Amino acid sequence: MKVITANRLIDGEVVFQGDNGAWVELIGEARLLEGKDAVAEALALAAKSVAAREIVDPYDIEIKDEDGKRVPERLREKIRAAGPTTHPALGKQARA
């Protein structure tokens, strides 16, 4: 499974593509993609958000299910999805 991630231009926040191309802050709300066609379609939709100057640098990431939660495969993406690693009470991990 994959999801699309990017950074929101107005504040630099890591966001994920949700349903209908909306950008959400939590990976658990991201639209799940299976197959190359679905990823290509989602990236084409993300390109419209780039053109509208809402986000920058959209790309797909691999995710897995871990105890009922969506978790990125790579460490870099785990950090981006959760927020700062300085304290568990900060960032998105505090809301999860």
MMTF fields as JSON, N, C-alpha, C and O atoms, coordinates in Angstrom:
{
  "mmtfVersion": "1.0.0",
  "mmtfProducer": "UNKNOWN",
  "numBonds": 383,
  "numAtoms": 384,
  "numGroups": 96,
  "numChains": 1,
  "numModels": 1,
  "chainsPerModel": [1],
  "groupsPerChain": [96],
  "chainIdList": ["A"],
  "bondAtomList": [4, 2, 8, 6, 12, 10, 16, 14, 20, 18, 24, 22, 28, 26, 32, 30, 36, 34, 40, 38, 44, 42, 48, 46, 52, 50, 56, 54, 60, 58, 64, 62, 68, 66, 72, 70, 76, 74, 80, 78, 84, 82, 88, 86, 92, 90, 96, 94, 100, 98, 104, 102, 108, 106, 112, 110, 116, 114, 120, 118, 124, 122, 128, 126, 132, 130, 136, 134, 140, 138, 144, 142, 148, 146, 152, 150, 156, 154, 160, 158, 164, 162, 168, 166, 172, 170, 176, 174, 180, 178, 184, 182, 188, 186, 192, 190, 196, 194, 200, 198, 204, 202, 208, 206, 212, 210, 216, 214, 220, 218, 224, 222, 228, 226, 232, 230, 236, 234, 240, 238, 244, 242, 248, 246, 252, 250, 256, 254, 260, 258, 264, 262, 268, 266, 272, 270, 276, 274, 280, 278, 284, 282, 288, 286, 292, 290, 296, 294, 300, 298, 304, 302, 308, 306, 312, 310, 316, 314, 320, 318, 324, 322, 328, 326, 332, 330, 336, 334, 340, 338, 344, 342, 348, 346, 352, 350, 356, 354, 360, 358, 364, 362, 368, 366, 372, 370, 376, 374, 380, 378],
  "bondOrderList": [1, 1, 1, 1, 1, 1, 1, 1, 1, 1, 1, 1, 1, 1, 1, 1, 1, 1, 1, 1, 1, 1, 1, 1, 1, 1, 1, 1, 1, 1, 1, 1, 1, 1, 1, 1, 1, 1, 1, 1, 1, 1, 1, 1, 1, 1, 1, 1, 1, 1, 1, 1, 1, 1, 1, 1, 1, 1, 1, 1, 1, 1, 1, 1, 1, 1, 1, 1, 1, 1, 1, 1, 1, 1, 1, 1, 1, 1, 1, 1, 1, 1, 1, 1, 1, 1, 1, 1, 1, 1, 1, 1, 1, 1, 1],
  "groupList": [{"groupName": "MET", "atomNameList": ["N", "CA", "C", "O"], "elementList": ["N", "C", "C", "O"], "formalChargeList": [0, 0, 0, 0], "bondAtomList": [1, 0, 2, 1, 3, 2], "bondOrderList": [1, 1, 2], "singleLetterCode": "M", "chemCompType": "L-PEPTIDE LINKING"}, {"groupName": "LYS", "atomNameList": ["N", "CA", "C", "O"], "elementList": ["N", "C", "C", "O"], "formalChargeList": [0, 0, 0, 0], "bondAtomList": [1, 0, 2, 1, 3, 2], "bondOrderList": [1, 1, 2], "singleLetterCode": "K", "chemCompType": "L-PEPTIDE LINKING"}, {"groupName": "VAL", "atomNameList": ["N", "CA", "C", "O"], "elementList": ["N", "C", "C", "O"], "formalChargeList": [0, 0, 0, 0], "bondAtomList": [1, 0, 2, 1, 3, 2], "bondOrderList": [1, 1, 2], "singleLetterCode": "V", "chemCompType": "L-PEPTIDE LINKING"}, {"groupName": "ILE", "atomNameList": ["N", "CA", "C", "O"], "elementList": ["N", "C", "C", "O"], "formalChargeList": [0, 0, 0, 0], "bondAtomList": [1, 0, 2, 1, 3, 2], "bondOrderList": [1, 1, 2], "singleLetterCode": "I", "chemCompType": "L-PEPTIDE LINKING"}, {"groupName": "THR", "atomNameList": ["N", "CA", "C", "O"], "elementList": ["N", "C", "C", "O"], "formalChargeList": [0, 0, 0, 0], "bondAtomList": [1, 0, 2, 1, 3, 2], "bondOrderList": [1, 1, 2], "singleLetterCode": "T", "chemCompType": "L-PEPTIDE LINKING"}, {"groupName": "ALA", "atomNameList": ["N", "CA", "C", "O"], "elementList": ["N", "C", "C", "O"], "formalChargeList": [0, 0, 0, 0], "bondAtomList": [1, 0, 2, 1, 3, 2], "bondOrderList": [1, 1, 2], "singleLetterCode": "A", "chemCompType": "L-PEPTIDE LINKING"}, {"groupName": "ASN", "atomNameList": ["N", "CA", "C", "O"], "elementList": ["N", "C", "C", "O"], "formalChargeList": [0, 0, 0, 0], "bondAtomList": [1, 0, 2, 1, 3, 2], "bondOrderList": [1, 1, 2], "singleLetterCode": "N", "chemCompType": "L-PEPTIDE LINKING"}, {"groupName": "ARG", "atomNameList": ["N", "CA", "C", "O"], "elementList": ["N", "C", "C", "O"], "formalChargeList": [0, 0, 0, 0], "bondAtomList": [1, 0, 2, 1, 3, 2], "bondOrderList": [1, 1, 2], "singleLetterCode": "R", "chemCompType": "L-PEPTIDE LINKING"}, {"groupName": "LEU", "atomNameList": ["N", "CA", "C", "O"], "elementList": ["N", "C", "C", "O"], "formalChargeList": [0, 0, 0, 0], "bondAtomList": [1, 0, 2, 1, 3, 2], "bondOrderList": [1, 1, 2], "singleLetterCode": "L", "chemCompType": "L-PEPTIDE LINKING"}, {"groupName": "ASP", "atomNameList": ["N", "CA", "C", "O"], "elementList": ["N", "C", "C", "O"], "formalChargeList": [0, 0, 0, 0], "bondAtomList": [1, 0, 2, 1, 3, 2], "bondOrderList": [1, 1, 2], "singleLetterCode": "D", "chemCompType": "L-PEPTIDE LINKING"}, {"groupName": "GLY", "atomNameList": ["N", "CA", "C", "O"], "elementList": ["N", "C", "C", "O"], "formalChargeList": [0, 0, 0, 0], "bondAtomList": [1, 0, 2, 1, 3, 2], "bondOrderList": [1, 1, 2], "singleLetterCode": "G", "chemCompType": "PEPTIDE LINKING"}, {"groupName": "GLU", "atomNameList": ["N", "CA", "C", "O"], "elementList": ["N", "C", "C", "O"], "formalChargeList": [0, 0, 0, 0], "bondAtomList": [1, 0, 2, 1, 3, 2], "bondOrderList": [1, 1, 2], "singleLetterCode": "E", "chemCompType": "L-PEPTIDE LINKING"}, {"groupName": "PHE", "atomNameList": ["N", "CA", "C", "O"], "elementList": ["N", "C", "C", "O"], "formalChargeList": [0, 0, 0, 0], "bondAtomList": [1, 0, 2, 1, 3, 2], "bondOrderList": [1, 1, 2], "singleLetterCode": "F", "chemCompType": "L-PEPTIDE LINKING"}, {"groupName": "GLN", "atomNameList": ["N", "CA", "C", "O"], "elementList": ["N", "C", "C", "O"], "formalChargeList": [0, 0, 0, 0], "bondAtomList": [1, 0, 2, 1, 3, 2], "bondOrderList": [1, 1, 2], "singleLetterCode": "Q", "chemCompType": "L-PEPTIDE LINKING"}, {"groupName": "TRP", "atomNameList": ["N", "CA", "C", "O"], "elementList": ["N", "C", "C", "O"], "formalChargeList": [0, 0, 0, 0], "bondAtomList": [1, 0, 2, 1, 3, 2], "bondOrderList": [1, 1, 2], "singleLetterCode": "W", "chemCompType": "L-PEPTIDE LINKING"}, {"groupName": "SER", "atomNameList": ["N", "CA", "C", "O"], "elementList": ["N", "C", "C", "O"], "formalChargeList": [0, 0, 0, 0], "bondAtomList": [1, 0, 2, 1, 3, 2], "bondOrderList": [1, 1, 2], "singleLetterCode": "S", "chemCompType": "L-PEPTIDE LINKING"}, {"groupName": "PRO", "atomNameList": ["N", "CA", "C", "O"], "elementList": ["N", "C", "C", "O"], "formalChargeList": [0, 0, 0, 0], "bondAtomList": [1, 0, 2, 1, 3, 2], "bondOrderList": [1, 1, 2], "singleLetterCode": "P", "chemCompType": "L-PEPTIDE LINKING"}, {"groupName": "TYR", "atomNameList": ["N", "CA", "C", "O"], "elementList": ["N", "C", "C", "O"], "formalChargeList": [0, 0, 0, 0], "bondAtomList": [1, 0, 2, 1, 3, 2], "bondOrderList": [1, 1, 2], "singleLetterCode": "Y", "chemCompType": "L-PEPTIDE LINKING"}, {"groupName": "HIS", "atomNameList": ["N", "CA", "C", "O"], "elementList": ["N", "C", "C", "O"], "formalChargeList": [0, 0, 0, 0], "bondAtomList": [1, 0, 2, 1, 3, 2], "bondOrderList": [1, 1, 2], "singleLetterCode": "H", "chemCompType": "L-PEPTIDE LINKING"}],
  "groupTypeList": [0, 1, 2, 3, 4, 5, 6, 7, 8, 3, 9, 10, 11, 2, 2, 12, 13, 10, 9, 6, 10, 5, 14, 2, 11, 8, 3, 10, 11, 5, 7, 8, 8, 11, 10, 1, 9, 5, 2, 5, 11, 5, 8, 5, 8, 5, 5, 1, 15, 2, 5, 5, 7, 11, 3, 2, 9, 16, 17, 9, 3, 11, 3, 1, 9, 11, 9, 10, 1, 7, 2, 16, 11, 7, 8, 7, 11, 1, 3, 7, 5, 5, 10, 16, 4, 4, 18, 16, 5, 8, 10, 1, 13, 5, 7, 5],
  "groupIdList": [1, 2, 3, 4, 5, 6, 7, 8, 9, 10, 11, 12, 13, 14, 15, 16, 17, 18, 19, 20, 21, 22, 23, 24, 25, 26, 27, 28, 29, 30, 31, 32, 33, 34, 35, 36, 37, 38, 39, 40, 41, 42, 43, 44, 45, 46, 47, 48, 49, 50, 51, 52, 53, 54, 55, 56, 57, 58, 59, 60, 61, 62, 63, 64, 65, 66, 67, 68, 69, 70, 71, 72, 73, 74, 75, 76, 77, 78, 79, 80, 81, 82, 83, 84, 85, 86, 87, 88, 89, 90, 91, 92, 93, 94, 95, 96],
  "secStructList": [7, 3, 3, 3, 3, 3, 3, 3, 6, 6, 6, 7, 7, 3, 3, 3, 3, 7, 4, 4, 4, 7, 3, 3, 1, 1, 4, 4, 4, 1, 7, 7, 5, 7, 1, 2, 2, 2, 2, 2, 2, 2, 2, 2, 2, 2, 2, 2, 2, 2, 2, 6, 6, 1, 3, 3, 3, 3, 3, 3, 3, 3, 3, 3, 3, 3, 6, 6, 3, 3, 3, 3, 1, 1, 2, 2, 2, 2, 2, 2, 2, 2, 7, 7, 1, 1, 7, 6, 6, 1, 1, 4, 4, 4, 6, 7],
  "xCoordList": [0.84, 0.0, 0.883, 1.996, 0.345, 1.059, 0.114, -1.106, 0.705, -0.007, 0.865, 2.06, 0.251, 0.987, 1.236, 0.335, 2.469, 2.826, 3.441, 3.9, 3.447, 4.023, 4.207, 3.967, 4.63, 4.693, 3.759, 3.751, 2.973, 2.066, 2.896, 3.728, 2.68, 3.513, 3.295, 4.248, 2.095, 1.821, 2.549, 2.894, 2.787, 3.427, 4.478, 5.078, 4.709, 5.719, 5.294, 6.088, 4.069, 3.562, 3.567, 3.234, 3.946, 3.858, 2.385, 1.661, 1.947, 0.553, 0.474, 1.45, -0.712, -0.976, -2.229, -3.155, -2.246, -3.41, -4.559, -4.435, -5.665, -6.86, -7.815, -7.43, -9.045, -10.059, -10.284, -10.189, -10.581, -10.879, -9.756, -10.004, -8.524, -7.385, -7.175, -6.261, -8.004, -7.823, -6.522, -6.095, -5.889, -4.638, -4.919, -5.474, -4.527, -4.78, -3.451, -2.427, -3.464, -2.23, -1.863, -0.7, -2.814, -2.553, -2.541, -3.425, -1.552, -1.409, -2.598, -2.927, -3.23, -4.393, -5.583, -6.507, -5.577, -6.66, -6.306, -7.098, -5.126, -4.662, -5.405, -5.85, -5.527, -6.131, -5.147, -4.003, -5.577, -4.724, -4.707, -5.741, -3.519, -3.347, -2.746, -1.811, -3.297, -2.75, -2.579, -3.529, -1.37, -1.082, -0.529, -0.766, 0.22, 0.884, -0.099, 0.159, -1.227, -2.209, -2.811, -2.987, -3.124, -3.689, -2.685, -3.057, -1.416, -0.367, -0.2, -0.105, -0.164, -0.013, -1.184, -0.989, -2.38, -3.575, -3.506, -3.835, -3.078, -2.971, -1.891, -2.071, -0.784, 0.28, -0.159, 0.224, -0.959, -1.498, -2.427, -2.42, -3.215, -4.082, -3.252, -3.585, -2.181, -1.29, -0.626, -0.373, -0.343, 0.272, -0.618, -0.119, -1.921, -2.844, -2.67, -2.761, -2.423, -2.184, -0.852, -0.713, 0.128, 1.414, 1.199, 1.697, 0.453, 0.174, -0.602, -0.43, -1.457, -2.24, -1.447, -1.963, -0.202, 0.7, 0.194, 0.34, -0.41, -0.864, 0.195, 0.38, 0.888, 1.883, 3.128, 3.144, 4.175, 5.402, 5.908, 5.711, 6.551, 7.247, 6.391, 6.743, 5.277, 4.494, 5.192, 5.794, 5.104, 5.656, 4.956, 4.317, 5.084, 4.433, 5.376, 6.592, 4.79, 5.557, 4.86, 3.64, 5.66, 5.152, 4.71, 5.396, 3.559, 3.102, 2.719, 2.532, 2.608, 2.169, 1.211, 1.131, 0.498, -0.403, 0.33, 0.847, 0.365, 1.032, 0.061, -0.187, -0.476, -1.44, -2.625, -3.085, -3.117, -4.279, -3.992, -4.924, -2.729, -2.352, -1.51, -0.752, -1.65, -0.825, 0.534, 0.635, 1.577, 2.939, 3.804, 3.786, 4.553, 5.465, 6.542, 6.948, 6.995, 8.047, 9.405, 10.128, 9.756, 11.085, 11.121, 10.141, 12.258, 12.437, 12.205, 11.522, 12.759, 12.58, 11.112, 10.713, 10.305, 8.875, 8.142, 7.14, 8.625, 8.041, 8.213, 7.288, 9.394, 9.674, 8.81, 8.23, 8.72, 7.895, 6.429, 5.748, 5.947, 4.535, 4.223, 3.115, 5.189, 4.947, 5.28, 4.671, 6.217, 6.618, 7.99, 8.722, 8.35, 9.687, 9.999, 9.115, 11.239, 11.655, 12.175, 12.653, 12.089, 12.646, 11.845, 12.414, 10.526, 9.685, 8.363, 7.768, 7.887, 6.644, 5.392, 4.346, 5.472, 4.329, 4.24, 3.326, 5.177, 5.197, 4.862, 5.036, 4.39, 4.155, 2.898, 2.072, 2.775, 1.589, 1.459, 0.344, 2.565, 2.476, 1.707, 1.16, 1.658, 0.904, -0.598, -1.379, -1.008, -2.437, -2.895, -4.096, -1.959, -2.336, -2.901, -3.259],
  "yCoordList": [-1.182, 0.0, 1.242, 1.248, 2.279, 3.549, 4.694, 4.556, 5.841, 7.102, 8.181, 7.982, 9.319, 10.46, 11.438, 11.747, 11.922, 12.921, 14.132, 14.044, 15.254, 16.499, 17.436, 17.055, 18.65, 19.691, 20.815, 21.236, 21.29, 22.406, 23.685, 23.93, 24.486, 25.673, 26.764, 27.448, 26.939, 28.064, 27.951, 28.965, 26.7, 26.545, 25.438, 25.217, 24.743, 23.694, 22.375, 21.435, 22.285, 21.072, 19.88, 20.019, 18.723, 17.483, 17.133, 17.098, 16.876, 16.532, 15.281, 14.869, 14.691, 13.478, 13.695, 14.387, 13.098, 13.251, 12.395, 11.177, 13.045, 12.352, 12.126, 12.212, 11.842, 11.631, 12.889, 14.003, 12.706, 13.795, 14.819, 15.961, 14.423, 15.319, 16.296, 17.117, 16.233, 17.11, 16.733, 15.581, 17.69, 17.435, 17.398, 18.34, 16.296, 16.073, 15.975, 15.654, 16.248, 16.264, 14.915, 14.697, 14.009, 12.723, 11.59, 11.505, 10.732, 9.626, 8.668, 8.019, 8.579, 7.717, 8.167, 7.386, 9.417, 9.963, 9.972, 10.431, 9.471, 9.482, 8.456, 7.421, 8.753, 7.837, 6.724, 6.99, 5.479, 4.324, 4.023, 4.052, 3.735, 3.469, 2.092, 1.694, 1.375, 0.072, 0.037, 0.27, -0.254, -0.361, 0.909, 2.015, 0.716, 1.836, 2.842, 4.045, 2.366, 3.278, 4.204, 5.396, 3.665, 4.482, 5.53, 6.674, 5.144, 6.092, 7.183, 8.362, 6.805, 7.785, 8.766, 9.964, 8.27, 9.115, 10.086, 11.264, 9.587, 10.43, 11.501, 12.641, 11.138, 12.124, 13.182, 14.346, 12.79, 13.764, 14.744, 15.94, 14.24, 15.103, 16.023, 17.197, 15.497, 16.31, 17.42, 18.503, 17.159, 18.176, 19.412, 20.526, 19.218, 20.359, 21.211, 22.438, 20.562, 21.299, 22.031, 23.109, 21.449, 22.134, 23.382, 24.458, 23.233, 24.368, 25.469, 26.652, 25.072, 26.04, 26.598, 27.402, 26.174, 26.627, 26.306, 27.098, 25.115, 24.643, 23.768, 23.817, 22.966, 22.022, 22.06, 22.667, 21.394, 21.254, 19.82, 19.196, 19.312, 18.03, 16.821, 16.095, 16.586, 15.382, 14.115, 14.113, 13.052, 11.761, 10.66, 10.912, 9.437, 8.311, 7.641, 7.612, 7.102, 6.361, 5.029, 4.909, 4.052, 2.736, 2.804, 3.379, 2.213, 2.126, 0.688, -0.141, 0.42, -0.903, -0.713, 0.366, -1.762, -1.749, -2.343, -3.458, -1.585, -2.041, -1.843, -0.715, -2.927, -2.869, -1.964, -1.204, -2.048, -1.266, 0.172, 0.94, 0.558, 1.927, 1.906, 0.966, 2.939, 3.086, 3.635, 4.652, 2.94, 3.33, 3.303, 2.315, 4.361, 4.338, 3.273, 2.957, 2.729, 1.702, 2.29, 1.696, 3.448, 4.027, 4.934, 5.611, 4.938, 5.754, 7.234, 7.915, 7.731, 9.148, 9.517, 10.569, 8.658, 8.934, 8.758, 9.432, 7.868, 7.733, 9.04, 9.501, 9.629, 10.893, 12.006, 12.796, 12.074, 13.102, 12.963, 13.961, 11.724, 11.49, 11.8, 12.234, 11.583, 11.748, 13.135, 13.59, 13.803, 15.117, 15.064, 14.092, 16.082, 16.149, 14.943, 14.398, 14.544, 13.402, 13.843, 13.014, 15.131, 15.636, 15.249, 15.071, 15.116, 14.771, 14.207, 14.772, 13.106, 12.488, 13.338, 13.037, 14.382, 15.255, 16.356, 17.179, 16.382, 17.389, 16.744, 15.539, 17.541, 17.068, 16.228, 16.176, 15.577, 14.787, 13.578, 13.116, 13.049, 11.879, 12.185, 11.277, 13.449, 13.839, 13.756, 13.603, 13.854, 13.807, 12.408, 12.144, 11.504, 10.177, 9.283, 8.139],
  "zCoordList": [0.0, 0.0, 0.0, 0.524, -0.603, -0.667, -0.361, -0.45, 0.005, 0.141, -0.494, -0.716, -0.778, -1.317, -0.183, 0.596, -0.098, 0.91, 0.223, -0.916, 0.918, 0.41, 1.602, 2.747, 1.323, 2.341, 1.916, 0.759, 2.875, 2.617, 2.547, 3.42, 1.536, 1.336, 2.379, 2.754, 2.845, 3.745, 5.081, 5.688, 5.547, 6.854, 6.91, 7.961, 5.801, 5.756, 6.369, 6.415, 6.837, 7.486, 6.521, 5.344, 7.032, 6.253, 6.131, 7.126, 4.905, 4.657, 3.793, 3.166, 3.778, 3.019, 2.191, 2.612, 1.013, 0.149, 0.668, 0.801, 0.955, 1.408, 0.253, -0.913, 0.581, -0.443, -1.265, -0.751, -2.535, -3.465, -3.593, -3.98, -3.272, -3.433, -2.3, -2.363, -1.254, -0.099, 0.603, 0.534, 1.277, 1.999, 3.486, 4.052, 4.115, 5.542, 6.278, 5.676, 7.567, 8.353, 8.951, 9.293, 9.085, 9.726, 8.709, 7.856, 8.799, 7.851, 7.919, 6.927, 9.061, 9.211, 8.385, 8.158, 7.931, 7.114, 5.63, 4.807, 5.287, 3.892, 3.043, 3.54, 1.789, 0.809, 0.506, 0.138, 0.658, 0.382, -1.109, -1.777, -1.616, -3.048, -3.25, -2.555, -4.212, -4.578, -6.083, -6.83, -6.525, -7.942, -8.551, -8.066, -9.636, -10.304, -10.877, -10.846, -11.402, -11.985, -10.939, -11.19, -9.773, -8.697, -8.228, -7.966, -8.122, -7.71, -8.766, -8.425, -10.03, -11.117, -11.13, -11.333, -10.917, -10.877, -9.696, -9.834, -8.541, -7.349, -7.524, -7.095, -8.145, -8.382, -9.389, -9.27, -10.378, -11.334, -10.619, -10.912, -9.694, -8.896, -8.008, -7.843, -7.441, -6.603, -7.407, -6.879, -8.673, -9.536, -9.645, -9.801, -9.564, -9.587, -8.328, -8.386, -7.2, -5.953, -5.993, -5.414, -6.674, -6.866, -7.709, -7.378, -8.804, -9.687, -8.972, -9.267, -8.029, -7.246, -6.069, -5.293, -5.938, -4.878, -3.475, -2.544, -3.35, -2.043, -1.379, -0.163, -2.191, -1.679, -2.548, -3.619, -2.06, -2.818, -2.663, -1.621, -3.691, -3.68, -3.301, -2.371, -3.996, -3.688, -4.194, -5.268, -3.415, -3.828, -3.052, -2.031, -3.548, -2.893, -1.901, -2.096, -0.832, 0.163, 0.447, 0.345, 0.801, 1.207, 2.657, 3.501, 2.936, 4.318, 4.636, 3.745, 5.931, 6.378, 7.543, 8.13, 7.864, 9.004, 10.196, 10.133, 11.276, 12.499, 13.661, 14.088, 14.16, 15.264, 14.94, 15.793, 13.704, 13.302, 12.931, 12.692, 12.876, 12.509, 11.244, 11.003, 10.447, 9.252, 9.654, 10.34, 9.213, 9.571, 8.31, 7.575, 8.052, 6.907, 7.073, 8.191, 5.961, 5.97, 6.359, 7.159, 5.801, 6.008, 7.237, 7.549, 7.927, 9.127, 8.833, 9.598, 7.746, 7.394, 7.34, 7.84, 6.736, 6.597, 7.926, 8.168, 8.786, 10.122, 10.889, 11.559, 10.789, 11.471, 10.884, 11.629, 9.56, 8.915, 9.329, 9.564, 9.416, 9.745, 11.207, 11.523, 12.098, 13.528, 14.05, 15.019, 13.439, 13.924, 14.572, 14.383, 15.327, 15.911, 16.791, 17.452, 16.791, 17.606, 18.968, 19.743, 19.269, 20.521, 21.751, 22.828, 21.606, 22.759, 22.257, 21.339, 22.836, 22.362, 22.578, 22.002, 23.386, 23.607, 22.558, 22.604, 21.612, 20.561, 19.22, 19.04, 18.301, 16.948, 16.831, 17.743, 15.695, 15.39, 16.286, 16.53, 16.786, 17.652, 18.925, 19.551, 19.314, 20.501, 20.243, 21.182, 18.982, 18.623, 18.271, 18.232, 18.013, 17.516, 18.579, 18.298]
}
